[in-house]
Amino acid sequence: MFESFQSTVIIPALTLWCIHSLISLVGTTRKLSHIPSIGYSDPILSYLSAVALLWDPPEFMREGWKRIPAGVTFVKVPLLTQWIVLPVHPDGYQDVARAPDHKLSGLEALEDILLARFTLYTEEVGDMVHIPNLRSELNRSLGELVPCVHEEADVVFETEFPLDVNGSQLFVAFPTLVRMIARISSRVLVGLPLCRDPDYNSMCIDFAMEVSSMSYLLSAFPPFLRPLANRIFSPIPGRIRQATKFVEPLIAVKKSRIAKKDEHETVTLLSSLVRTAEQHNRTERDVVLRLMLTNFGAIHTTAITFTHALFSVLSRQEYIQPLREEIKLCIEEEGWTKAGMDKMRFLDSFLKESQRYDIMGSTIGHRVALEDFTLSGVFIPKGTTVGANMINAHFHPAMWGDNARDFDPYRFIRLEQDAGKLILLPTSTLHSLSFGYGRHACPGRFFAAQEIKLLMAYFLHYYDLELEGSNGARPKNSWVGNVSLPDMKAKVGIKRRREELG
């Protein structure tokens, strides 16, 4: 049966995809001939450069940047199906970030990367009208939300690590952290009691994974076959139906409380989405789709960031004791509150250095030109993807000094002292792009930073942890396309710290 399916569907689809991709690449190569290339410029030979980029993105980018002639401001980098145009210097991304959305579109880039009209229903959602409310409500309510996150962490840690005084446990880090972060994030997204429903949280995790897998599958089909392939293969409509069954009753409750101006209504993203829907005359399905879109962004990116940071802490044991001393002092003074988290300056610096050092991807901040226009004196044709070179930004010696390629957990403490101002984990600059940059930076980054700090503080304060079978060495990252991932199979041993029991 599989052989029949392979011969009648997969092979013809891949053949059509190759033909379509080649025709498209030849056309875009001609339009971008005025922009210097990293690697081969010829559309056929550029596939060799694209494969080299996939094989080792940091090496490809570093070596390519060394060969850029003086005076060049933008270059193009080959991908398998297109080119991406990047500024040579990190500061050059400023003009990209400032470009109006009707000229450079982030939503169109999301469509290119995730085929979002199929996987995230962006055509049906139509806009990101909920983002301003999400940003303002989350930021305004951080003081109220941090104790909620701590309360949920108490329950989540007890569920995942039911250890007594002498007990120990071995866990696979990434999937465990995904479950933990899904539940803690759900406390803020939908609130109690739904956030503790294992079926709901499993559905959210599965949805995020299926969005990624379906985007890869659908990208193997030429555009005119994608609607049909989506109808045949996609499990995502079923996930949306599941989500609707979970969330619809809660939406009705939120509407009632909002109508009554209930002062006891808890702060959740769902409350914000319901208010936005009523302001803009949107349906309940619209609320569900926006909730799932936010879930997708909240769970796996946070889990990847946290796993990178946890591996960095555990492979650098000399920093655990000073981190614990700071955490203990701040908790004694402020408790598990936002004020307590804000005082953990060394922890903040360590986590920000982890973000700088273990980057999420080789490029970030993608935008697609919706019309021909000129960017910093360079002509950008309609349909061109523009972004930022994250490797160059995060390791540029002019910004980070001679030790740019070293992990230095005190780096941001020194930079704060030199600058005379705080440089916090969620701070976004042209040289620190983990949360994006400018008006398109992650709207939930201030909450995500608090969540990441609290989870790390909780682990270090209450538990002893050890990487399994690596002699203390950090598990190696791997690259999947443009994305850098922590070791998905690495295991961590955990036991309660005796001095913190009770």
Secondary structure per residue as TSV (DSSP state, phi and psi in degrees):
chain	resnum	aa	ss	phi	psi
A	1	M	-	360.0	-43.5
A	2	F	H	-64.0	-38.6
A	3	E	H	-62.6	-38.0
A	4	S	H	-65.9	-43.9
A	5	F	H	-63.0	-40.5
A	6	Q	I	-62.6	-43.2
A	7	S	I	-76.0	-30.4
A	8	T	I	-93.7	-22.4
A	9	V	I	-121.6	-59.0
A	10	I	I	-66.3	-51.4
A	11	I	H	-63.6	-47.0
A	12	P	H	-61.0	-38.5
A	13	A	H	-63.8	-44.2
A	14	L	H	-66.2	-36.5
A	15	T	H	-62.6	-46.8
A	16	L	H	-62.9	-38.9
A	17	W	H	-61.6	-44.9
A	18	C	H	-61.8	-44.2
A	19	I	H	-63.4	-46.9
A	20	H	H	-62.6	-43.9
A	21	S	H	-63.4	-41.6
A	22	L	H	-65.2	-44.9
A	23	I	H	-60.9	-44.4
A	24	S	H	-63.8	-42.9
A	25	L	H	-66.4	-39.1
A	26	V	H	-61.3	-43.3
A	27	G	H	-64.7	-45.1
A	28	T	H	-71.0	-32.5
A	29	T	H	-60.8	-42.0
A	30	R	H	-64.1	-43.1
A	31	K	H	-66.5	-28.3
A	32	L	T	-104.8	19.2
A	33	S	T	-63.1	-21.2
A	34	H	T	-80.3	-8.3
A	35	I	S	-104.1	125.1
A	36	P	-	-58.5	150.8
A	37	S	B	-105.0	150.1
A	38	I	S	-94.9	117.2
A	39	G	S	89.7	-158.8
A	40	Y	-	-71.5	141.4
A	41	S	-	-90.3	-27.5
A	42	D	S	-62.6	134.5
A	43	P	T	-60.2	-31.4
A	44	I	T	-76.8	-51.6
A	45	L	T	-66.1	-24.0
A	46	S	H	-61.6	-21.6
A	47	Y	H	-61.5	-35.3
A	48	L	H	-62.8	-41.2
A	49	S	H	-67.7	-38.5
A	50	A	H	-63.0	-40.0
A	51	V	H	-66.0	-40.0
A	52	A	H	-62.0	-38.3
A	53	L	H	-64.3	-43.8
A	54	L	H	-65.3	-35.1
A	55	W	H	-68.8	-43.8
A	56	D	-	-151.9	80.4
A	57	P	H	-55.4	-46.4
A	58	P	H	-60.4	-44.1
A	59	E	H	-65.8	-43.1
A	60	F	H	-60.9	-45.5
A	61	M	H	-68.2	-44.6
A	62	R	H	-63.1	-46.6
A	63	E	H	-67.3	-39.1
A	64	G	H	-64.1	-40.1
A	65	W	H	-67.4	-29.1
A	66	K	H	-65.4	-25.5
A	67	R	T	-96.0	2.1
A	68	I	-	-73.0	126.6
A	69	P	-	-64.6	152.8
A	70	A	T	-60.9	143.1
A	71	G	T	91.0	-12.8
A	72	V	-	-77.8	131.0
A	73	T	-	-104.1	-28.8
A	74	F	E	-133.5	145.9
A	75	V	E	-130.5	163.4
A	76	K	E	-114.1	141.9
A	77	V	E	-118.6	133.3
A	78	P	E	-81.0	131.6
A	79	L	-	-108.9	178.1
A	80	L	S	-66.6	-30.8
A	81	T	S	-120.1	-5.3
A	82	Q	-	-163.0	178.6
A	83	W	E	-106.6	150.9
A	84	I	E	-120.9	132.7
A	85	V	E	-96.0	129.0
A	86	L	E	-128.3	142.0
A	87	P	E	-68.8	144.5
A	88	V	S	-69.2	-43.2
A	89	H	S	-103.0	142.7
A	90	P	G	-52.1	-35.8
A	91	D	G	-64.1	-21.4
A	92	G	G	-66.5	-17.1
A	93	Y	H	-73.5	-14.4
A	94	Q	H	-54.6	-46.6
A	95	D	H	-67.9	-32.2
A	96	V	H	-64.1	-47.1
A	97	A	H	-65.1	-31.3
A	98	R	H	-83.2	-14.4
A	99	A	S	-61.7	138.7
A	100	P	-	-64.8	152.2
A	101	D	T	-64.0	-24.9
A	102	H	T	-76.7	-7.4
A	103	K	T	-107.4	-46.6
A	104	L	E	-120.9	117.3
A	105	S	E	-109.3	124.1
A	106	G	H	-73.4	-34.6
A	107	L	H	-64.0	-39.1
A	108	E	H	-66.6	-34.6
A	109	A	H	-67.1	-38.6
A	110	L	H	-60.6	-37.6
A	111	E	H	-62.8	-42.3
A	112	D	H	-64.5	-41.2
A	113	I	H	-78.4	-47.0
A	114	L	H	-112.5	4.1
A	115	L	-	46.8	55.2
A	116	A	H	-65.6	-23.3
A	117	R	H	-68.7	-23.2
A	118	F	H	-91.2	-41.7
A	119	T	H	-91.6	-31.2
A	120	L	T	-121.6	6.1
A	121	Y	-	57.6	36.5
A	122	T	H	-66.3	-29.2
A	123	E	H	-65.4	-39.6
A	124	E	H	-72.4	-41.7
A	125	V	H	-64.7	-45.3
A	126	G	-	86.5	-31.9
A	127	D	S	-157.9	176.5
A	128	M	-	-113.4	45.8
A	129	V	T	-63.7	-21.1
A	130	H	T	-80.0	-14.6
A	131	I	H	-62.4	-46.7
A	132	P	H	-58.0	-42.6
A	133	N	H	-65.0	-41.9
A	134	L	H	-59.4	-47.6
A	135	R	H	-61.5	-50.8
A	136	S	H	-68.1	-39.5
A	137	E	H	-70.8	-42.4
A	138	L	H	-63.3	-46.1
A	139	N	H	-67.0	-40.0
A	140	R	H	-66.8	-28.5
A	141	S	T	-103.8	11.7
A	142	L	H	-56.8	-40.4
A	143	G	H	-60.8	-34.3
A	144	E	H	-80.0	-31.9
A	145	L	H	-79.2	-33.6
A	146	V	H	-60.2	-45.7
A	147	P	H	-60.8	-32.9
A	148	C	H	-65.2	-41.6
A	149	V	H	-62.6	-41.5
A	150	H	H	-65.1	-42.4
A	151	E	H	-59.8	-42.8
A	152	E	H	-69.6	-35.7
A	153	A	H	-61.1	-39.2
A	154	D	H	-53.5	-46.9
A	155	V	H	-72.3	-42.8
A	156	V	H	-64.6	-44.9
A	157	F	H	-64.7	-38.5
A	158	E	H	-65.9	-34.5
A	159	T	H	-70.9	-45.8
A	160	E	H	-78.4	-32.3
A	161	F	-	-130.6	72.8
A	162	P	-	-78.0	75.6
A	163	L	-	-106.5	140.7
A	164	D	-	-95.3	-169.4
A	165	V	T	-61.5	-32.3
A	166	N	T	-106.6	1.5
A	167	G	-	-81.1	153.7
A	168	S	E	-141.5	164.3
A	169	Q	E	-152.3	148.9
A	170	L	E	-114.8	128.0
A	171	F	E	-132.6	147.7
A	172	V	E	-77.1	119.1
A	173	A	H	-60.8	-57.2
A	174	F	H	-63.3	-53.2
A	175	P	H	-62.5	-32.9
A	176	T	H	-65.6	-44.3
A	177	L	H	-67.0	-34.2
A	178	V	H	-59.9	-46.4
A	179	R	H	-61.5	-44.2
A	180	M	H	-64.4	-45.9
A	181	I	H	-70.2	-35.2
A	182	A	H	-59.2	-44.3
A	183	R	H	-71.5	-43.2
A	184	I	H	-66.4	-40.6
A	185	S	H	-63.4	-38.2
A	186	S	H	-63.9	-28.0
A	187	R	H	-59.3	-36.6
A	188	V	H	-87.6	-30.3
A	189	L	H	-77.8	-47.1
A	190	V	T	-123.0	-16.5
A	191	G	-	81.8	-178.9
A	192	L	T	-76.6	150.1
A	193	P	T	-90.8	-4.0
A	194	L	G	-61.1	-32.0
A	195	C	G	-63.2	-18.4
A	196	R	G	-101.1	7.2
A	197	D	-	-81.9	113.2
A	198	P	H	-62.4	-32.1
A	199	D	H	-68.3	-38.8
A	200	Y	H	-64.6	-46.3
A	201	N	H	-66.9	-37.0
A	202	S	H	-62.9	-39.6
A	203	M	H	-61.7	-42.3
A	204	C	H	-63.8	-42.1
A	205	I	H	-65.5	-45.4
A	206	D	H	-62.0	-40.0
A	207	F	H	-59.0	-47.3
A	208	A	H	-61.5	-41.3
A	209	M	H	-68.0	-38.2
A	210	E	H	-72.2	-30.7
A	211	V	H	-60.1	-46.3
A	212	S	H	-65.7	-46.5
A	213	S	H	-66.9	-38.3
A	214	M	H	-69.4	-33.2
A	215	S	H	-64.3	-39.0
A	216	Y	H	-66.8	-44.4
A	217	L	H	-63.3	-48.8
A	218	L	H	-66.1	-30.7
A	219	S	H	-67.2	-16.2
A	220	A	T	-77.4	-10.2
A	221	F	S	-102.2	146.2
A	222	P	-	-64.5	153.6
A	223	P	G	-51.0	-38.4
A	224	F	G	-72.1	-15.3
A	225	L	G	-97.9	-8.6
A	226	R	H	-65.1	-41.0
A	227	P	H	-57.8	-41.9
A	228	L	H	-66.9	-45.9
A	229	A	H	-61.9	-37.5
A	230	N	H	-63.5	-43.4
A	231	R	H	-64.8	-33.7
A	232	I	H	-78.5	-43.7
A	233	F	H	-104.5	-22.5
A	234	S	-	-74.9	128.0
A	235	P	-	-87.2	-3.3
A	236	I	H	-66.1	-40.7
A	237	P	H	-55.8	-36.3
A	238	G	H	-65.5	-37.2
A	239	R	H	-65.8	-38.5
A	240	I	H	-65.0	-38.9
A	241	R	H	-64.1	-40.7
A	242	Q	H	-60.1	-48.2
A	243	A	H	-59.6	-40.0
A	244	T	H	-61.5	-42.1
A	245	K	H	-63.1	-37.8
A	246	F	H	-70.1	-42.4
A	247	V	H	-94.9	-28.0
A	248	E	H	-53.2	-48.0
A	249	P	H	-60.5	-35.5
A	250	L	H	-70.4	-35.5
A	251	I	H	-60.6	-42.6
A	252	A	H	-61.3	-41.3
A	253	V	H	-64.6	-44.0
A	254	K	H	-61.6	-42.8
A	255	K	H	-60.0	-43.2
A	256	S	H	-64.0	-44.4
A	257	R	H	-68.7	-38.0
A	258	I	H	-65.1	-41.5
A	259	A	H	-62.1	-36.0
A	260	K	T	-85.7	-2.6
A	261	K	T	53.9	47.1
A	262	D	-	-63.9	118.4
A	263	E	T	-70.5	-17.5
A	264	H	T	-93.4	5.4
A	265	E	-	-63.9	121.6
A	266	T	-	-74.0	151.7
A	267	V	-	-77.3	116.9
A	268	T	-	-141.1	159.2
A	269	L	H	-61.6	-37.2
A	270	L	H	-59.7	-40.1
A	271	S	H	-59.2	-43.5
A	272	S	H	-63.7	-41.5
A	273	L	H	-65.1	-39.0
A	274	V	H	-65.7	-43.3
A	275	R	H	-61.6	-44.2
A	276	T	H	-61.7	-41.9
A	277	A	H	-61.4	-40.5
A	278	E	H	-71.2	-35.8
A	279	Q	H	-65.9	-32.9
A	280	H	T	-111.5	13.4
A	281	N	T	57.1	49.5
A	282	R	-	-100.7	160.9
A	283	T	-	-87.1	170.4
A	284	E	H	-65.1	-35.2
A	285	R	H	-61.3	-37.8
A	286	D	H	-60.6	-41.4
A	287	V	H	-61.9	-44.9
A	288	V	H	-63.0	-44.6
A	289	L	H	-62.9	-41.3
A	290	R	H	-68.7	-35.5
A	291	L	H	-63.3	-44.7
A	292	M	H	-69.0	-35.1
A	293	L	H	-60.5	-42.5
A	294	T	H	-69.4	-40.2
A	295	N	H	-55.6	-43.4
A	296	F	H	-58.8	-42.8
A	297	G	H	-75.6	-25.4
A	298	A	H	-86.0	-30.7
A	299	I	H	-87.7	-64.5
A	300	H	H	-72.8	-36.5
A	301	T	H	-64.8	-40.3
A	302	T	H	-65.9	-41.2
A	303	A	H	-64.8	-39.9
A	304	I	H	-63.8	-47.3
A	305	T	H	-59.3	-44.6
A	306	F	H	-69.6	-39.3
A	307	T	H	-62.9	-43.9
A	308	H	H	-53.8	-48.1
A	309	A	H	-66.3	-41.7
A	310	L	H	-62.1	-43.9
A	311	F	H	-63.5	-36.2
A	312	S	H	-67.0	-39.5
A	313	V	H	-66.1	-48.9
A	314	L	H	-71.7	-21.5
A	315	S	T	-91.6	0.9
A	316	R	-	-131.7	69.9
A	317	Q	G	-59.5	-25.2
A	318	E	G	-65.2	-15.9
A	319	Y	G	-97.9	-6.8
A	320	I	H	-67.4	-43.8
A	321	Q	H	-64.4	-47.9
A	322	P	H	-62.1	-32.8
A	323	L	H	-64.8	-44.2
A	324	R	H	-63.7	-39.4
A	325	E	H	-63.3	-42.8
A	326	E	H	-64.5	-45.7
A	327	I	H	-60.0	-46.5
A	328	K	H	-61.7	-44.6
A	329	L	H	-62.1	-44.9
A	330	C	H	-66.6	-37.7
A	331	I	H	-68.0	-40.5
A	332	E	H	-62.9	-35.7
A	333	E	H	-82.2	-39.7
A	334	E	H	-123.3	-10.7
A	335	G	-	74.0	-172.8
A	336	W	S	-83.9	72.6
A	337	T	S	-128.3	172.2
A	338	K	H	-60.9	-40.4
A	339	A	H	-60.5	-40.0
A	340	G	H	-64.5	-43.4
A	341	M	H	-63.6	-41.0
A	342	D	H	-64.6	-27.2
A	343	K	T	-79.3	-12.0
A	344	M	-	-81.8	74.7
A	345	R	H	-72.2	-39.0
A	346	F	H	-67.9	-41.2
A	347	L	H	-60.5	-42.6
A	348	D	H	-60.5	-45.3
A	349	S	H	-64.3	-40.6
A	350	F	H	-62.2	-46.6
A	351	L	H	-66.7	-37.7
A	352	K	H	-68.7	-36.6
A	353	E	H	-66.1	-36.5
A	354	S	H	-61.7	-42.0
A	355	Q	H	-62.9	-40.6
A	356	R	H	-66.6	-43.5
A	357	Y	H	-79.7	-46.3
A	358	D	S	-100.3	81.5
A	359	I	-	-68.4	153.9
A	360	M	S	-75.1	-27.5
A	361	G	B	-166.8	171.1
A	362	S	S	-78.4	-31.8
A	363	T	E	-131.0	160.3
A	364	I	E	-155.2	169.0
A	365	G	E	67.5	37.7
A	366	H	E	-66.8	138.9
A	367	R	E	-136.7	147.8
A	368	V	E	-114.0	131.3
A	369	A	E	-70.3	123.1
A	370	L	S	-89.2	-10.1
A	371	E	S	-156.0	163.1
A	372	D	-	-64.6	135.3
A	373	F	E	-162.3	169.3
A	374	T	E	-105.5	129.3
A	375	L	E	-120.0	113.7
A	376	S	T	52.0	40.0
A	377	G	T	83.5	1.0
A	378	V	E	-111.8	129.5
A	379	F	E	-72.8	126.0
A	380	I	E	-114.6	109.8
A	381	P	-	-70.8	154.9
A	382	K	T	-54.6	137.4
A	383	G	T	91.7	-6.6
A	384	T	-	-76.7	138.2
A	385	T	E	-92.1	130.2
A	386	V	E	-121.2	144.9
A	387	G	E	-157.1	-162.0
A	388	A	E	-123.3	144.4
A	389	N	E	-83.6	102.8
A	390	M	H	-69.2	-33.3
A	391	I	H	-63.6	-45.3
A	392	N	H	-65.4	-43.2
A	393	A	H	-64.0	-42.8
A	394	H	H	-84.8	-9.5
A	395	F	H	-129.7	19.2
A	396	H	-	-71.7	119.7
A	397	P	H	-63.7	-27.4
A	398	A	H	-64.2	-28.9
A	399	M	H	-93.0	-44.3
A	400	W	H	-102.3	-5.3
A	401	G	-	85.6	-174.1
A	402	D	T	-67.2	-21.3
A	403	N	T	-99.8	28.8
A	404	A	T	-57.8	-29.8
A	405	R	T	-96.8	10.9
A	406	D	S	-103.5	151.5
A	407	F	-	-86.8	115.8
A	408	D	-	-127.6	98.1
A	409	P	T	-68.1	-15.8
A	410	Y	T	-93.7	3.4
A	411	R	H	-54.7	-48.3
A	412	F	H	-79.0	-21.3
A	413	I	H	-66.6	-44.4
A	414	R	H	-65.4	-41.8
A	415	L	H	-62.5	-37.5
A	416	E	H	-63.2	-43.1
A	417	Q	H	-64.0	-39.9
A	418	D	H	-69.2	-39.6
A	419	A	H	-84.4	-19.6
A	420	G	T	72.3	23.1
A	421	K	S	-152.3	158.4
A	422	L	-	-70.0	139.9
A	423	I	-	-122.1	91.1
A	424	L	-	-85.8	164.9
A	425	L	T	-50.9	-45.0
A	426	P	T	-82.6	0.5
A	427	T	-	-62.6	129.7
A	428	S	-	-112.7	125.8
A	429	T	B	-135.8	176.1
A	430	L	T	-67.9	-14.7
A	431	H	T	-110.4	4.6
A	432	S	B	-141.2	90.2
A	433	L	-	-109.2	13.0
A	434	S	T	-59.6	-33.6
A	435	F	T	-101.8	17.4
A	436	G	-	84.8	-165.0
A	437	Y	-	-154.0	147.8
A	438	G	G	70.4	-152.4
A	439	R	G	-69.6	-13.3
A	440	H	G	-97.5	7.7
A	441	A	S	-62.8	156.0
A	442	C	-	-52.3	120.7
A	443	P	T	-69.3	-20.6
A	444	G	T	-103.0	18.9
A	445	R	H	-67.4	-31.5
A	446	F	H	-69.8	-38.3
A	447	F	H	-68.5	-44.5
A	448	A	H	-57.6	-39.8
A	449	A	H	-63.8	-42.6
A	450	Q	H	-63.9	-41.3
A	451	E	H	-62.8	-46.1
A	452	I	H	-64.0	-43.9
A	453	K	H	-63.7	-44.5
A	454	L	H	-64.6	-42.3
A	455	L	H	-62.8	-43.4
A	456	M	H	-66.5	-42.1
A	457	A	H	-60.7	-40.6
A	458	Y	H	-64.2	-47.2
A	459	F	H	-57.2	-50.6
A	460	L	H	-72.8	-31.4
A	461	H	H	-74.8	-39.1
A	462	Y	H	-105.0	-12.7
A	463	Y	E	-135.0	150.1
A	464	D	E	-97.1	134.4
A	465	L	E	-131.3	151.1
A	466	E	E	-150.8	134.5
A	467	L	E	-68.2	134.7
A	468	E	T	-83.2	132.6
A	469	G	T	60.9	24.4
A	470	S	S	-119.9	5.6
A	471	N	T	54.0	32.5
A	472	G	T	84.7	-5.6
A	473	A	-	-76.2	145.9
A	474	R	-	-69.7	132.1
A	475	P	-	-58.0	141.4
A	476	K	-	-74.0	141.9
A	477	N	-	-76.3	162.0
A	478	S	E	-133.7	153.5
A	479	W	E	-106.0	129.6
A	480	V	E	-120.8	100.3
A	481	G	T	64.7	-122.7
A	482	N	T	-88.9	-4.5
A	483	V	E	-106.5	135.0
A	484	S	E	-96.8	123.7
A	485	L	E	-117.1	143.7
A	486	P	-	-70.6	164.3
A	487	D	-	-59.2	115.9
A	488	M	T	-76.0	-13.2
A	489	K	T	-110.7	-3.7
A	490	A	-	-62.1	139.7
A	491	K	E	-110.9	150.8
A	492	V	E	-128.3	132.6
A	493	G	E	-88.0	142.0
A	494	I	E	-140.2	140.6
A	495	K	E	-150.4	156.6
A	496	R	E	-69.5	142.3
A	497	R	-	-77.7	126.2
A	498	R	G	-60.3	-40.1
A	499	E	G	-70.2	-13.8
A	500	E	G	-109.6	2.9
A	501	L	-	-64.9	137.1
A	502	G	-	80.9	360.0
